[in-house]
Amino acid sequence: MKLHTMKAENSKLSQKIGIVGDALAPHFNEAFANQMRLLSRELNLPVLTCNDIGFTPFKRMDNYLIVNGKFLREDSRKPLLSLLNGAFFYPFLKLFEKRHAVIILSGGINSGFLSHSKLEKCVLVMNSLPFSKESKEARRFAQKFAPRLKGIVAQSKRIKEKLLEIEVEAEKTHLIYPWVDLNKFKPTQPPPLDEFRILFASAPNAEIPGENIFEEKGIPLLLEAFKEFAKEHKARLRLLWRGYYNDALATKIKELDLADKVEVINEVVDTPTFISESHIVVIPFLNTRRSPEIPLSAIESLACGRPIVATDVVEIAEIIQEHECGYASGISKDELAASLRECFQDYHFYQRNCHRTAHKIFSADFGPLRGYLENLQ
């Protein structure tokens, strides 16, 4: 009876609420896409998204309508094609808006969807807010977009605090941590410690003129710190890559003479398998300009029972310190190498707290989110 009631409630939600965002197609296995896929599955919500799907204009997959966004991404070097691609997507967006009372919109304060969506229907889900309250981007969002939004889901305490700092209405902001599928990401026995296996799963997903996302993600820092750590311990570093900054990565690995200790996996993979084959996941970010406060790769790591080493610029560092399931580091080579040593030396102490923390903080309990969405209608 309870299951029947839940299905009926989800059916009602699916008629009123939809999800819109860039690069949410489930088969690409991106972390934020995985989060939206879980939300769509659990609440039976339709999804409109754009991804590069070759020469197919659009296709349907279960609850998804995927429109070809091959040239839509902001890192496109072909502005005319990008404009035409956006014009192709626009009618799909408007039709989707007409069919739903509430749109869950994934993105940050610079999302291109903000300028083209009916914001009075939109709930913006934010996993990063790197701008100061004095910045042009923050002022524009607070003055132009935030007052019209139906609501904002802040996925970390820091994001909610920053929204209040830029004078977004407190009544519009709602703190809900990211969620993870605990049926997919399950705890497993770690490998033997005779070779310490480190995983990085937060690679750049764009190359943008005038920016150096490769450096901001902390990849040179990670490689340099790993080289120091590997002088003392037998170790291997795996990088789950996304096809950007290939030359910069190859050059840095060659410069540090790490080719025999670093493995680059430049393809779509089964993330739980790679986490289970590792001892820790590392988050070496220098800032959050293009990265979330609470990376999904970190949550997935905890769910699989693997500790995290993270630089202290992200909120996940505070969480792992508080719950003793990893180690927070400064953003220097020596500090990160020391944190890797600390996590290695007390590995089993940190490891035993991981899944418990994921279950406590990041389990996919959609009761609060469901209630929040229903109240907005």
BELMO-V915777 format. One record per residue. N is the residue number from 1. PHI is phi in radians with two decimals (none if undefined). OMEGA is omega in whole degrees, 0 to 359 (* if undefined). Layout:
# BELMO-V915777
n: <N;N>
phi: <PHI;PHI>
omega: <OMEGA;OMEGA>
This chain:
# BELMO-V915777
n: <1;2;3;4;5;6;7;8;9;10;11;12;13;14;15;16;17;18;19;20;21;22;23;24;25;26;27;28;29;30;31;32;33;34;35;36;37;38;39;40;41;42;43;44;45;46;47;48;49;50;51;52;53;54;55;56;57;58;59;60;61;62;63;64;65;66;67;68;69;70;71;72;73;74;75;76;77;78;79;80;81;82;83;84;85;86;87;88;89;90;91;92;93;94;95;96;97;98;99;100;101;102;103;104;105;106;107;108;109;110;111;112;113;114;115;116;117;118;119;120;121;122;123;124;125;126;127;128;129;130;131;132;133;134;135;136;137;138;139;140;141;142;143;144;145;146;147;148;149;150;151;152;153;154;155;156;157;158;159;160;161;162;163;164;165;166;167;168;169;170;171;172;173;174;175;176;177;178;179;180;181;182;183;184;185;186;187;188;189;190;191;192;193;194;195;196;197;198;199;200;201;202;203;204;205;206;207;208;209;210;211;212;213;214;215;216;217;218;219;220;221;222;223;224;225;226;227;228;229;230;231;232;233;234;235;236;237;238;239;240;241;242;243;244;245;246;247;248;249;250;251;252;253;254;255;256;257;258;259;260;261;262;263;264;265;266;267;268;269;270;271;272;273;274;275;276;277;278;279;280;281;282;283;284;285;286;287;288;289;290;291;292;293;294;295;296;297;298;299;300;301;302;303;304;305;306;307;308;309;310;311;312;313;314;315;316;317;318;319;320;321;322;323;324;325;326;327;328;329;330;331;332;333;334;335;336;337;338;339;340;341;342;343;344;345;346;347;348;349;350;351;352;353;354;355;356;357;358;359;360;361;362;363;364;365;366;367;368;369;370;371;372;373;374;375;376;377>
phi: <none;-1.12;-1.11;-1.08;-1.10;-1.09;-1.11;-1.13;-1.11;-1.14;-1.10;-1.12;-1.08;-1.11;-1.39;-1.98;-2.18;-2.34;-2.02;-2.26;-3.13;-1.53;1.00;-1.78;-0.98;-1.17;-1.37;-1.54;1.05;-1.39;-1.05;-1.19;-1.10;-1.10;-1.16;-1.21;-1.10;-1.12;-1.08;-1.08;-1.18;-1.25;-1.84;1.01;-1.77;-1.27;-2.23;-1.97;-2.55;-2.27;-2.48;-1.31;-2.10;1.27;-1.84;-1.47;-1.13;-2.85;-2.70;-1.86;-2.46;0.94;-1.45;-1.77;-2.01;-1.86;-1.70;-1.13;-2.01;-0.94;-1.95;-1.47;-1.08;-1.20;-1.58;-1.13;-1.59;-2.17;-1.07;-1.16;-1.12;-1.09;-1.12;-1.15;-1.10;-1.12;-1.14;-1.20;-1.31;-0.94;-1.07;-1.09;-1.12;-1.16;-1.16;-1.09;-1.09;-1.11;-1.47;-2.30;-1.40;-2.33;-1.99;-1.45;-1.92;-1.59;2.61;-1.86;-1.29;-1.80;-1.03;-1.13;-1.16;-1.08;-1.41;-2.14;-1.77;-1.41;-1.13;-1.09;-1.77;-1.68;-1.94;-1.49;-1.69;-2.03;-1.92;-2.76;-2.63;-1.47;-1.57;-1.30;-1.18;-1.50;-1.23;-1.08;-1.11;-1.16;-1.11;-1.10;-1.12;-1.16;-1.61;-1.69;-1.80;-0.97;-1.08;-1.62;-1.14;-1.23;-3.04;-2.37;-1.75;-1.59;-1.64;-2.81;-1.11;-1.08;-1.12;-1.08;-1.07;-1.19;-1.07;-1.19;-1.11;-1.58;1.20;-1.33;-0.99;-1.05;-1.15;-1.53;-1.73;-2.43;-1.49;-2.41;-1.12;-1.00;-2.09;-2.34;-1.42;-1.30;-1.45;-1.60;-1.76;-2.00;-1.20;-2.33;-1.24;-1.15;-1.14;-1.04;-1.49;-1.21;-2.36;-1.43;-1.84;-1.96;-2.08;-2.06;-2.29;-2.25;-1.17;-1.03;-2.00;-2.90;-2.16;-2.05;-0.93;1.51;-2.12;-2.22;-1.14;-0.98;-1.33;-1.14;-1.25;1.44;-1.23;-1.03;-1.03;-1.08;-1.12;-1.17;-1.17;-1.09;-1.02;-1.14;-1.09;-1.25;-1.22;-1.87;-2.36;-1.18;-2.63;-2.42;-1.99;-1.92;-2.02;-1.43;-1.86;-2.16;1.58;-1.88;0.98;-1.08;-1.15;-1.08;-1.17;-1.07;-1.11;-1.19;-1.11;-1.17;-1.01;-1.59;0.99;-2.01;-1.01;-1.49;-2.08;-2.05;-2.05;-1.83;-1.87;-1.76;-2.83;-1.26;-2.26;-1.49;-1.02;-0.97;-1.11;-1.18;-1.14;-1.13;-1.48;-1.91;-1.69;-2.47;-1.99;-1.99;-2.12;-1.71;-1.03;-1.59;-2.81;-1.99;-1.11;-2.17;-2.43;-1.39;-1.13;-2.20;-1.06;-1.13;-1.11;-1.21;-1.11;-1.08;-1.09;-1.06;-1.09;-1.49;1.39;-2.08;-1.13;-2.16;-1.96;-2.34;-1.21;-1.40;-1.46;-1.98;-1.16;-1.04;-1.10;-1.14;-1.18;-1.22;-1.19;-1.08;-1.77;0.92;-2.21;2.85;-2.40;-1.64;-2.28;-1.31;-1.83;-1.86;-1.01;-1.15;-1.17;-1.19;-1.09;-1.12;-1.19;-1.09;-1.10;-1.06;-1.18;-1.16;-1.16;-1.97;-1.00;-1.18;-1.12;-1.23;-1.11;-1.24;-1.67;-1.22;-1.09;-1.03;-1.18;-1.06;-1.17;-1.28;-1.84;-2.08;-1.20;-1.41;-1.63;-1.59;-1.01;-1.06;-1.21;-1.04;-1.07;-1.08;-1.19;-1.12;-1.20;-1.41;-1.24>
omega: <180;180;179;179;180;179;179;178;179;178;177;179;184;178;185;189;175;180;177;177;179;172;180;182;189;186;178;172;173;188;182;176;178;180;178;177;179;178;179;182;185;181;178;183;176;183;170;181;177;178;172;180;175;184;178;182;176;175;179;175;181;180;189;163;184;179;182;179;186;184;188;187;186;179;181;177;185;187;180;178;178;180;179;178;178;179;178;182;188;180;177;180;183;179;178;179;182;185;187;179;181;177;172;187;180;179;179;184;176;182;177;179;183;182;187;182;173;191;180;177;194;168;183;177;187;176;178;173;189;188;175;183;179;186;179;181;181;180;180;180;184;185;188;190;186;181;183;181;177;179;178;172;177;185;172;178;181;180;179;179;180;177;178;179;180;171;168;183;180;182;182;186;182;181;173;181;174;182;182;179;183;172;179;181;186;179;177;178;180;175;175;184;180;169;184;187;185;182;172;186;182;185;175;177;178;167;186;180;179;179;175;182;177;180;183;175;176;184;174;177;180;182;179;179;178;178;178;180;184;174;185;185;173;188;176;179;176;178;173;192;184;174;177;180;180;182;180;179;180;180;182;179;178;180;182;179;184;186;182;182;183;179;179;179;187;180;176;185;172;188;180;179;181;177;182;179;182;175;181;169;183;179;188;188;173;178;181;183;178;184;181;174;180;183;179;178;177;179;179;177;178;181;178;179;180;179;181;165;185;173;188;176;182;184;180;179;178;183;182;175;182;185;174;178;179;186;177;185;167;186;173;179;182;180;180;177;179;179;175;178;181;181;177;185;181;190;186;176;180;187;185;182;192;185;178;180;179;182;183;190;192;179;184;175;187;177;179;181;178;179;179;182;180;179;181;186;*>
